[in-house]
Structure formats: structure tokens, C-alpha cells
């Protein structure tokens, strides 16, 4: 199936924060002796941590996108295609353009936004977890004349846990700079209980910062639907919150292809060995948001995991150096 000259084929699925870092590192260190292939359905890498800056007009799409083909200068081949299946028995990935074999596979497909999982979301809520959606909410706040902005969080995992707090503060600053903060009420709801503990604990500090900015917090609010006609977010136990503009994190789930092939079996992603990022399939690894790790689902975590995994694969293929266990600097 593979060349007999000792070359191995390393395939990386997903060109987000983890995939692009893994591809660049492996291309630089191994690309002259082995084949490193990056697969993504899009032609652009999109820097997702900048979506909130996009929302308030501090960035434009061209500022946060780069052609994935540029990674080819690092000895990486880029293939633009949809991933439609993974076959561990034959060590190959099914793509919309055909099948591709692998000796080592790194799955970095992130989490997919699933607004359809909350009834009424698609008709009534804005969010900034995709580039197009961030541009739509930008337009909505530019034309907002005043009233209640509701920022909220659903059940389940989502990308970048601190972002809902950051969104509150950025909206607060945005309307202050426009001289209309007194006409805008900002409120926040989350499924989490009210934070308690030392003032320097991150969640305690974030709660205090929102209250300092006169943003009301609704804790232990579990969303089950949104009523677009009444402009109400409906919660469990008869609770409801009204809004004039709703900004809500959409539910997130692993890509359907990961469920279909059996690699992911939980909403939090693919089970991995915490020290090595190995999955239940031989020579298949998962990094970033699609990996079920006890860490934030954030770009910084994906970047660190990619660094360590690329190093360990280089050690494995060259016999030089020592492997490192995964050690993350994160909240």
C-alpha cells in the first residue's frame, strides 16, 4: 500500500489551530524523508480566536484568514477535500476526492457548531463561533438602537470557554465608546452555578468583572428553546429571559464523520490517552477540540498538543531524541 523505500505517510485531518501547527512542524522536521499531507474542506485557515474582534469591528476577514496552500513551503502537501470516513483496518481515509492511505493519522477536526440543537436558535440568535456568523452579529450591533442584549451559554462543550465573558466585556466597551451604554442593558446566562472561592480564581474574577461593568448574571439557567415571536429564551422549570438582541453560544458536537466511523462516541469528542494523545486505533491520534481531554477546548491547547505530538512522531520515525508526555499550560 505504501512505498517500499521507507517513506511513511502522515495524514493530518483539519487545518485549524492544531492541524496547521502539527503539519508545519512535521513538514519542517520530516517532510524531506516522509510524506506529510494536510486535509481540510476549506481553502483557508481561519484564526478563530479573533472572531470576537471581528464582531466589534476591530478585525476584518482578510486579517484573520490565510491560504492553507501556503503550508506547502514547509514540505507539506495540502489537499482540499471533505473527510467522509476513516477505515483503521485498511489504514485509509475516505475523502470527497477519493481514498488516501496513512501510516500515521492525526485527527484535528475540531467541534462543529450545531445551532439546530436548540429549537428557535437559527431564527433568533446571533453568535460569533463561525466567520459568517461573526459578521452578521457585527451588522446587528452596528444597527442596535438600545434595549436588552442577552449573552448566553447552552449545555454541552463549546470552543473557548472564556469567550462568553469576553463577549460581554467587549459589548460593554463597544457601546461605551459609541456613547450609548446607558441605553443598552447587558445580561448573561449560563448553566453553571454562581462561582465561589478566592478572588483570584479565574471564574470568580470573571464574575466580579462582569458585575463591575453592570452586567447582570443569571446562573444555573438551562436553555431548552427560544421563542422568536415573544423574544424569550425558555429555560427549564418555567424560567424565561427576554431580549431585544440575543447573542448565544451555539451547541457544539464532534464532526458527524467521527461518530459514523466509530472514533468518537461522546459529545466531548474522541477518547485519547492523556499522556500520548493516542486513540483506540493504532497509529491514530487526536488533538484539539475533537479530543476528549481534561482541558479547555481552545486554540492554545490545540497548539500545545500539536507541538508535543509532532515532536513525539519525529522521535518515533528518526530514533533521535526522547518522547515527551503531554503537559499543558491551561486553565
N, C-alpha and C positions, 0 to 999 in steps of 0.2 A: 504493500500500500504506500509505503514511504521510500524515498531514495535510499540506496544501499551504501551511500558514501558517508554515512554517519550524521548527516544533517537531520535535525529534528524540526518539527513544525509546531510552533507555539501560536495558538489562536486566541485572541482576546475579543470577547463579545462586549461591545459598548464603549463609546468614546467619550464618556463623561469624565469626572474628576479622577476616578480610579483607573479607568481603562487607558486614558491618554498618558497618564504617568507611567503605568506598567509598560505600555508599548514603547514609549520613548526610552526608558531605562533599558529594557531588554534589547531594543534595536541598537542602542549605543554599545552595549556590552557583548551581545551575542549575534547581532544581525549580519556580521560578515561570515559566520560559520553555520548559522542556523536560520530558518525562515520564521520571521515574526510577522504575523498578519493581524491587523485590527479591522473589526467589522462593526459597522453602525448603519442604521437605516437612514440617518441624516448625513448630509454632506458637510455640515458644520458642527464644530464643538461649541457648545453654548455654556458660558460661565454662569451657572445657576445662582451662586451666592449674590450676584449683582441684580437679581430680579426686583428686589425692593427698591434699589436705587433707580431702576428703570421706571418703577411705579410712580415715583415722585419727581421724575424729570431730570435726575442727576446723571443718568446714563441714557444712551440710545442703543438700539440693537446692534449697530455696527461696532460699538465699543466693546461688546461682550461676546462676539462670535468670531471664530477663525475657521478656515477651511481645514477639515481633518486630513486632507491630502498632504498638507504641509508636513505631517509626521513622516512622510516618505524620505525626507532628508536625513532621518535618523535610522535608516536601513530597515524601515517598516513598510510593508505593503498595506495599502488601505483598500478595503472592499466595501462599497456602499450597497447594502442589501438588508432585507428583513430576516431575522432569525425565526425559523419556523419549526425547528426541532433539534434535539440533541440525542444521539444514539451512542451510549457508552460502550455497547458490545462491539460495535464496529469502529469506535473512536472517530466519529464524524459528526459534523454539524450540518443540518439542513438549512439552506438559505433560499430566499426567493429566486436566486440566480443559479441554484444548483447545490451540490453537496461539496463539503470541504473537509478533508481529514485533519486530525490533530494528533500530536504526541502528548502535548500538554495544553489544557484548556483553562483559560481564566474567564470566569463569568462575572461581568461588571455591568449588568443591565439595569441597575438602579431600581427604583419603585415607580410605578405608573400612577398618575392621578386618576381617580375614579369618582368624579362628581355624581355619576349616575347612582351611586350607592346611598345618597341622601335624597329622598323624594323632594322635588321642588328646587333643588340646588341649581340645576342648569338654567332654569328660568329666572332665578332671582339673585344669585350670589356672585360676587366677584372674588377673584383670588390672584395671587402672583406666583404660582408654582409652575407656570409654563410661560414662555416668552410672549405668546399672543395674548394670553390672559392678563399678563402684567401691563401690556399696552392698553387693553380695554379698561382696566381699573384706573390707569393713568388718565384716560379720557374722562372717566366717570368723576374722579375727584377734581379735575380741572373745571368741570361744569357744575360742581356741587355748590349750592347757594346757602346751605345751612340745614341743620337738623341733627338727627342721631345717627352716628356711624357705629355699627356693631361689628366688632372683630371677634372671631370665634374659632374653636378647635373641635373637630369631631372625635369619635372613638377611633382607635387603631393607630398604627405607626404613620409617621409622615416625615418628609425631608426637612431637616434643620429645625430641631425642637425650639430654639430660642426665637425663631423668626416671628411668631405671633406677637411677642412682646416688642420686638424691634419694629414691627409694623405699627403698633400703637404709638410708639415714640416718634417715628418718622411722620406719621399723620399729624400728631400734635405739633411738631416743628413746622411742618408744611403749612398748616393753617395759621399758625402764629406769624410766619413770615409773610403770609398774604393778608395779615391784619384782620382775620375773621374768626379767630379761635373762639371768641365769645359767642359766636353763632353756631358753633359745632360742639355737640356732645359726643364724646368717645367712650364707649363701654366695651368690656371684654368678657367673654365667657369661655370656660374650659371645663373639661370633665374632671380635672384634678382637684383635690382638696386644697383649702387655703394653706399656703406654706407656713411652716412654723420652724423655729430654730434660731441659730445665731444670725446676726445681721449680715455677716459676710458670706453666708451660704448663697449660692447663685440664685436659687428660686426665691429666697426671702428678699434678696436685694432687688430682683426684678419686680416683685410685687410692690415693694416700697417705692421704687422709681415710678411705676405707673400711678400709684396713688399720689405721689408728689406732683405729678403732672395733671392731677384732677381727672384721672381716668377710672371710672368705677369698674370694679371687678366682680364677676359672678362665678363663683366656684361651684364645683360638683353639678354642673349643668350638662345633662346628657341629651344631645340633639337626636331626635328621631325623624324630623321632617321640617320643611319650610313651606309656609303658606304665602305664595307670591301676591295673591289678591289682598290679603289683610296685612301684608308686610310684617309677618310674625315668624320667629323661629320657635318651633314647637319642641319642648323637651319632655322627658319622662315625668310622671307623677303630676301632670297638669300644669307644669311650669311653662311659661312662654315669655319671649322677649320681643319687643317691637323694634323696628329700624326704619330709617329712611334710605340708608346705604348699607348693604351687608357685605363685609369682607370676611370670608371664611376659608380656612384651610380645607381643601377637598380631601376626602378619604384617599389613602394610598394603598396599593397592593403590588406584589411582585408581578412581573410580566406574565401573561396567560401562558406563554410557551413554557415557562418554568414549572407551572402546575401540570400542564399537559404531558410533559416528558417525565414527570415524577421527581424532579430535582428539588423543587420547593413543595413543602407540604404544610406551611403555616403562613399566616398573613405577615409575619415578621421576616419571612424570607427563607433562604437556604441554610440549613444547619451546617455548621462548619466546626472543625477543631479549632479552638480559640488560639492555640499556640502556632498553628501552621496554616490555617485557612483552607485545609483540605476538606472536601465534601465526601459523601458516602461513595462516590465513584472514583476509581483510580485515576490519578493524574488530572483530576478536575478540581479547580479551586474557585472560590467565590470571594469577591471583595466589594466594598462599598455598601450602598443602601440595600442591595439584594441579599447581602449576607446577614444571617441572624447572629449578631454579635452583641455583647452587653456594653454597647457604646452608642453614642449619638449617631443617628443617620445623617451624616453631614459630609461635605466635601473634604474637610480637613482630615477626617477619619479615613475616608477612601484613599486620600493621597498617602497617608502613612502606611496603610495596609499594602498599597501598590509598591511603595519603596521596599518594604520588607520582603514581600513575595518575589519581586524581581531579583533582589539580592539572593534569596534562597534558591531560586531556579538557576541563577548564574553559578552558584556554588555546586549545585547538583550536576550541571552539564559540563562544567570545566574541571571540577575536582579541586578548585582553588578557593581558599578561604574557609570560613566557618559559618554554618547556618545560624540565623538569629530567631529567637521566639518573637511572636507578635507582642509588642509593648506600645500601647497607645497613650498619647498625651491628649486627654479629652475630659469633658465633664461627664 
